Amino acid sequence: MSDITTKNDLLAVFRKLGIERDMDVMVHSSMKSLGFVVNGALDVIDALLETVGRDGTILMPSHTGQLTDPAGWKNPPVPADKIEAVRLSMKPFDPKTTPIRNRGVIPGTFLTYDGIRRSIHPLNSVIARGPRAEYFTAVHELHGSEGMQSPIGRLYENNGHVLLIGVTLARCTAIHLAEFIADVPYLKKNSMKVLVKGKEGKNNFVHLERYPGDSEYFDKVRHDLAGKSIFKEADFRVGRITFFPIKPVVDFVVKRLKEDADYLIKP
């Protein structure tokens, strides 16, 4: 076992990248990129919290794709004659108990920590811990999952940062904010329906008026901003860790989207 990682190793690389006390940082992560971490996700989370200190706030995505309309599920698909039964049986989003899906083990572990706050979006919620956790998670517009009235929007307004642990910009939901600011047409062309609690407690699936389902070429942003000294990177174990301020990146993408609305949906 050659790639053994301790909390101190993580503290060192986070500080080397420029993460400081009192910063607000949105973290996207891949646990397997870190090799063998002695205490698993606990070491990663504890290192993050120690790095930003008492005055900093850590945020992570806590998405719940399992709360979409089962008529659109593909892996596996739901038989047509079972769809309605599944719809009626699904539990609406609960910020305390609804499990995180497809965001990795680190956010799932973070959710168990004391002092965690979670936004109320039934599909793209965000969890946070720190003195500004309540502020960042207090507002999350249903039809603006990464709009200005969301945790990402508030992070942008407060000059927050993003940390990518073993993942690329393709996993960075903060970039979606640029699509909402630019109001690109494809946001309104989505077919996304999400479960919300309707009248008398009945399940109701609401079509999201704007949702960024078609964009996927976020990694080109890193290439297009090369040489601007915005991204700080460090190769670590079998992956790479990237740290950057959210505002200049989002502002750059907004400018590109206003020039070409398809900037993020074509190679």
VOSEDREN-864408 format. One record per residue (C-alpha): residue number from 0; x, y, z; residue in one letter. Coordinates in steps of 0.001 Angstrom, whole numbers, plus 500000, padded with zeros to 6 digits. Example, Ala and Ser with C-alpha at 12.3 -4.5 7.8 and 13.67 -1.06 7.14 Angstrom:
<midrens>
+-----+--------+--------+--------+---+
:   k :      u :      v :      w : r :
+-----+--------+--------+--------+---+
:   0 : 512300 : 495500 : 507800 : a :
:   1 : 513670 : 498940 : 507140 : s :
+-----+--------+--------+--------+---+
</midrens>
This chain:
<midrens>
+-----+--------+--------+--------+---+
:   k :      u :      v :      w : r :
+-----+--------+--------+--------+---+
:   0 : 500000 : 500000 : 500000 : m :
:   1 : 502043 : 502933 : 498713 : s :
:   2 : 499565 : 505826 : 498713 : d :
:   3 : 498769 : 506302 : 502401 : i :
:   4 : 497130 : 509643 : 503189 : t :
:   5 : 496780 : 511203 : 506644 : t :
:   6 : 494868 : 514260 : 507774 : k :
:   7 : 498180 : 516120 : 508046 : n :
:   8 : 498959 : 515336 : 504409 : d :
:   9 : 495634 : 516866 : 503427 : l :
:  10 : 496158 : 519907 : 505637 : l :
:  11 : 499490 : 520507 : 503948 : a :
:  12 : 498154 : 520350 : 500398 : v :
:  13 : 495092 : 522469 : 501197 : f :
:  14 : 497275 : 525176 : 502712 : r :
:  15 : 499738 : 524955 : 499826 : k :
:  16 : 496886 : 525672 : 497423 : l :
:  17 : 496038 : 528835 : 499338 : g :
:  18 : 493001 : 527865 : 501386 : i :
:  19 : 492986 : 530172 : 504395 : e :
:  20 : 491141 : 530633 : 507641 : r :
:  21 : 487750 : 532361 : 507311 : d :
:  22 : 487270 : 531352 : 503658 : m :
:  23 : 483963 : 529937 : 502363 : d :
:  24 : 484644 : 526935 : 500137 : v :
:  25 : 482382 : 524707 : 498031 : m :
:  26 : 483953 : 521236 : 497789 : v :
:  27 : 483457 : 518645 : 495034 : h :
:  28 : 485313 : 515402 : 495644 : s :
:  29 : 486351 : 511896 : 494692 : s :
:  30 : 487504 : 509812 : 497636 : m :
:  31 : 489299 : 507234 : 495508 : k :
:  32 : 491652 : 509900 : 494117 : s :
:  33 : 493254 : 510277 : 497560 : l :
:  34 : 494634 : 506761 : 497866 : g :
:  35 : 494254 : 505048 : 501234 : f :
:  36 : 493075 : 507701 : 503705 : v :
:  37 : 493660 : 506444 : 507236 : v :
:  38 : 490280 : 507513 : 508621 : n :
:  39 : 488490 : 507765 : 505321 : g :
:  40 : 486165 : 510685 : 504666 : a :
:  41 : 486514 : 511812 : 508286 : l :
:  42 : 490123 : 512866 : 507695 : d :
:  43 : 489174 : 514808 : 504564 : v :
:  44 : 486333 : 516662 : 506269 : i :
:  45 : 488305 : 517355 : 509444 : d :
:  46 : 491217 : 518704 : 507395 : a :
:  47 : 488861 : 521000 : 505467 : l :
:  48 : 487243 : 522319 : 508629 : l :
:  49 : 490595 : 522856 : 510329 : e :
:  50 : 491990 : 524670 : 507298 : t :
:  51 : 489181 : 527269 : 507150 : v :
:  52 : 488968 : 527461 : 510938 : g :
:  53 : 486118 : 528697 : 513096 : r :
:  54 : 485381 : 531642 : 510816 : d :
:  55 : 485226 : 529697 : 507551 : g :
:  56 : 482389 : 527675 : 506054 : t :
:  57 : 482573 : 524433 : 504075 : i :
:  58 : 479823 : 523664 : 501552 : l :
:  59 : 479169 : 520489 : 499546 : m :
:  60 : 476533 : 519401 : 497018 : p :
:  61 : 473921 : 517054 : 498492 : s :
:  62 : 471916 : 516254 : 495373 : h :
:  63 : 469028 : 513794 : 495389 : t :
:  64 : 468411 : 512573 : 491848 : g :
:  65 : 466234 : 509779 : 493195 : q :
:  66 : 463445 : 512341 : 493657 : l :
:  67 : 462874 : 512883 : 489943 : t :
:  68 : 459836 : 511519 : 488130 : d :
:  69 : 460299 : 507717 : 487838 : p :
:  70 : 458821 : 507881 : 484322 : a :
:  71 : 462217 : 509201 : 483251 : g :
:  72 : 464414 : 506728 : 485121 : w :
:  73 : 466744 : 504745 : 482899 : k :
:  74 : 469116 : 502841 : 485196 : n :
:  75 : 467070 : 500759 : 485609 : p :
:  76 : 463852 : 501916 : 483899 : p :
:  77 : 460546 : 501467 : 485733 : v :
:  78 : 457968 : 499298 : 483920 : p :
:  79 : 455135 : 501466 : 482626 : a :
:  80 : 452542 : 499664 : 484742 : d :
:  81 : 454553 : 500322 : 487926 : k :
:  82 : 455308 : 504032 : 487490 : i :
:  83 : 452245 : 505333 : 489310 : e :
:  84 : 452788 : 502991 : 492251 : a :
:  85 : 456371 : 504233 : 492573 : v :
:  86 : 455244 : 507859 : 492384 : r :
:  87 : 452729 : 507374 : 495171 : l :
:  88 : 455250 : 505570 : 497383 : s :
:  89 : 458156 : 508022 : 497101 : m :
:  90 : 459051 : 510116 : 500141 : k :
:  91 : 459408 : 513866 : 499510 : p :
:  92 : 462664 : 515606 : 500319 : f :
:  93 : 463565 : 515901 : 503994 : d :
:  94 : 466759 : 517876 : 504661 : p :
:  95 : 467574 : 515725 : 507691 : k :
:  96 : 466958 : 512230 : 506324 : t :
:  97 : 466962 : 512170 : 502508 : t :
:  98 : 470220 : 510469 : 501455 : p :
:  99 : 472636 : 512095 : 499038 : i :
: 100 : 473003 : 510371 : 495684 : r :
: 101 : 475954 : 510215 : 493282 : n :
: 102 : 478063 : 512846 : 495048 : r :
: 103 : 480516 : 510483 : 496684 : g :
: 104 : 481219 : 509310 : 500212 : v :
: 105 : 482577 : 512626 : 501497 : i :
: 106 : 479307 : 514637 : 501285 : p :
: 107 : 477395 : 511650 : 502671 : g :
: 108 : 479692 : 511596 : 505687 : t :
: 109 : 479619 : 515382 : 506034 : f :
: 110 : 475825 : 515202 : 506350 : l :
: 111 : 476237 : 513291 : 509635 : t :
: 112 : 478323 : 516033 : 511307 : y :
: 113 : 476878 : 518241 : 514043 : d :
: 114 : 475958 : 521751 : 512968 : g :
: 115 : 475176 : 520870 : 509352 : i :
: 116 : 472658 : 523038 : 507507 : r :
: 117 : 470993 : 521878 : 504293 : r :
: 118 : 469113 : 523924 : 501704 : s :
: 119 : 465586 : 522890 : 500769 : i :
: 120 : 465876 : 522280 : 497028 : h :
: 121 : 464414 : 518784 : 496435 : p :
: 122 : 466916 : 517948 : 493703 : l :
: 123 : 470072 : 520072 : 494041 : n :
: 124 : 470364 : 520819 : 497759 : s :
: 125 : 473607 : 521986 : 499370 : v :
: 126 : 474959 : 521213 : 502843 : i :
: 127 : 477192 : 523536 : 504844 : a :
: 128 : 478926 : 523829 : 508194 : r :
: 129 : 480419 : 526966 : 509684 : g :
: 130 : 479357 : 530430 : 510844 : p :
: 131 : 477744 : 531278 : 507487 : r :
: 132 : 476135 : 527876 : 506903 : a :
: 133 : 472662 : 529157 : 507764 : e :
: 134 : 473084 : 532153 : 505458 : y :
: 135 : 474252 : 530085 : 502491 : f :
: 136 : 471505 : 527474 : 502791 : t :
: 137 : 468570 : 529681 : 503830 : a :
: 138 : 467406 : 530440 : 500276 : v :
: 139 : 467158 : 527967 : 497406 : h :
: 140 : 464661 : 528764 : 494669 : e :
: 141 : 462931 : 525698 : 493199 : l :
: 142 : 463217 : 526900 : 489601 : h :
: 143 : 466723 : 528289 : 490053 : g :
: 144 : 468770 : 525352 : 491315 : s :
: 145 : 472076 : 527201 : 490744 : e :
: 146 : 470664 : 530691 : 490250 : g :
: 147 : 471360 : 533808 : 492284 : m :
: 148 : 468757 : 532766 : 494865 : q :
: 149 : 470673 : 529624 : 495768 : s :
: 150 : 473684 : 528681 : 497900 : p :
: 151 : 475897 : 528986 : 494812 : i :
: 152 : 474514 : 532443 : 494106 : g :
: 153 : 475267 : 533558 : 497652 : r :
: 154 : 478754 : 532056 : 497479 : l :
: 155 : 479345 : 534113 : 494326 : y :
: 156 : 478046 : 537304 : 495937 : e :
: 157 : 480384 : 536772 : 498889 : n :
: 158 : 483535 : 536025 : 496868 : n :
: 159 : 483682 : 532387 : 497895 : g :
: 160 : 485913 : 529656 : 496511 : h :
: 161 : 485654 : 526197 : 494976 : v :
: 162 : 487835 : 523167 : 495744 : l :
: 163 : 487907 : 520178 : 493403 : l :
: 164 : 489403 : 517077 : 495009 : i :
: 165 : 490237 : 514516 : 492345 : g :
: 166 : 487519 : 515750 : 489976 : v :
: 167 : 487528 : 518189 : 487063 : t :
: 168 : 485431 : 521250 : 486307 : l :
: 169 : 482914 : 518870 : 484719 : a :
: 170 : 481710 : 518135 : 488271 : r :
: 171 : 481621 : 521791 : 489326 : c :
: 172 : 477987 : 522834 : 489737 : t :
: 173 : 479072 : 526422 : 490430 : a :
: 174 : 479564 : 526913 : 486684 : i :
: 175 : 475803 : 526476 : 486240 : h :
: 176 : 475363 : 529861 : 487909 : l :
: 177 : 476740 : 531489 : 484758 : a :
: 178 : 473997 : 529814 : 482714 : e :
: 179 : 471335 : 531253 : 485001 : f :
: 180 : 472867 : 534736 : 484973 : i :
: 181 : 473107 : 534670 : 481167 : a :
: 182 : 469633 : 533061 : 481009 : d :
: 183 : 470638 : 530715 : 478200 : v :
: 184 : 467653 : 529365 : 476214 : p :
: 185 : 468273 : 525678 : 476889 : y :
: 186 : 467546 : 526131 : 480601 : l :
: 187 : 463866 : 526341 : 479659 : k :
: 188 : 463967 : 523351 : 477308 : k :
: 189 : 464551 : 520743 : 479988 : n :
: 190 : 462150 : 517915 : 480823 : s :
: 191 : 463091 : 517668 : 484497 : m :
: 192 : 460283 : 516914 : 486948 : k :
: 193 : 460950 : 516694 : 490657 : v :
: 194 : 458916 : 515466 : 493596 : l :
: 195 : 457448 : 518065 : 495950 : v :
: 196 : 454855 : 517701 : 498669 : k :
: 197 : 451526 : 518813 : 497257 : g :
: 198 : 448232 : 519713 : 498891 : k :
: 199 : 447024 : 517416 : 501654 : e :
: 200 : 450437 : 515759 : 501692 : g :
: 201 : 450004 : 514119 : 498296 : k :
: 202 : 453017 : 513634 : 496047 : n :
: 203 : 453262 : 516087 : 493184 : n :
: 204 : 455854 : 516186 : 490398 : f :
: 205 : 456697 : 519712 : 489281 : v :
: 206 : 458378 : 520562 : 485995 : h :
: 207 : 461331 : 522852 : 486653 : l :
: 208 : 460939 : 526030 : 484625 : e :
: 209 : 464705 : 526352 : 484271 : r :
: 210 : 467220 : 523555 : 484772 : y :
: 211 : 470750 : 523141 : 483300 : p :
: 212 : 470552 : 519572 : 482080 : g :
: 213 : 472258 : 519918 : 478683 : d :
: 214 : 475617 : 521483 : 479548 : s :
: 215 : 478618 : 519202 : 479904 : e :
: 216 : 481698 : 520905 : 478482 : y :
: 217 : 482844 : 522697 : 481616 : f :
: 218 : 486432 : 521490 : 481281 : d :
: 219 : 486947 : 523818 : 478316 : k :
: 220 : 486693 : 526729 : 480771 : v :
: 221 : 489917 : 525574 : 482441 : r :
: 222 : 491629 : 525492 : 479053 : h :
: 223 : 490286 : 528890 : 478007 : d :
: 224 : 491453 : 530504 : 481255 : l :
: 225 : 494926 : 528984 : 481113 : a :
: 226 : 497567 : 531568 : 481895 : g :
: 227 : 495233 : 533778 : 483925 : k :
: 228 : 496583 : 532513 : 487281 : s :
: 229 : 493065 : 531850 : 488526 : i :
: 230 : 493390 : 528120 : 489138 : f :
: 231 : 495831 : 526739 : 491694 : k :
: 232 : 496515 : 523038 : 491240 : e :
: 233 : 498479 : 520264 : 492903 : a :
: 234 : 498919 : 516682 : 491795 : d :
: 235 : 498105 : 514521 : 494793 : f :
: 236 : 498187 : 510731 : 494949 : r :
: 237 : 496371 : 509457 : 491847 : v :
: 238 : 494437 : 512650 : 491190 : g :
: 239 : 494649 : 516413 : 491110 : r :
: 240 : 493316 : 519017 : 493539 : i :
: 241 : 492208 : 522383 : 492143 : t :
: 242 : 491315 : 525563 : 494029 : f :
: 243 : 489913 : 528801 : 492631 : f :
: 244 : 487741 : 531839 : 493413 : p :
: 245 : 484235 : 531433 : 492023 : i :
: 246 : 483567 : 534992 : 490835 : k :
: 247 : 486155 : 535487 : 488056 : p :
: 248 : 485380 : 532052 : 486614 : v :
: 249 : 481623 : 532607 : 486571 : v :
: 250 : 482059 : 536126 : 485172 : d :
: 251 : 484225 : 534763 : 482365 : f :
: 252 : 481658 : 532102 : 481471 : v :
: 253 : 478815 : 534642 : 481538 : v :
: 254 : 480736 : 536768 : 479046 : k :
: 255 : 481281 : 533761 : 476776 : r :
: 256 : 477636 : 532697 : 477014 : l :
: 257 : 476477 : 536159 : 475998 : k :
: 258 : 478699 : 535855 : 472930 : e :
: 259 : 477664 : 532249 : 472243 : d :
: 260 : 474760 : 530755 : 474190 : a :
: 261 : 475932 : 527249 : 473238 : d :
: 262 : 479422 : 527691 : 474703 : y :
: 263 : 478877 : 524986 : 477342 : l :
: 264 : 476867 : 522547 : 475249 : i :
: 265 : 479264 : 522030 : 472378 : k :
: 266 : 482887 : 520792 : 472260 : p :
+-----+--------+--------+--------+---+
</midrens>
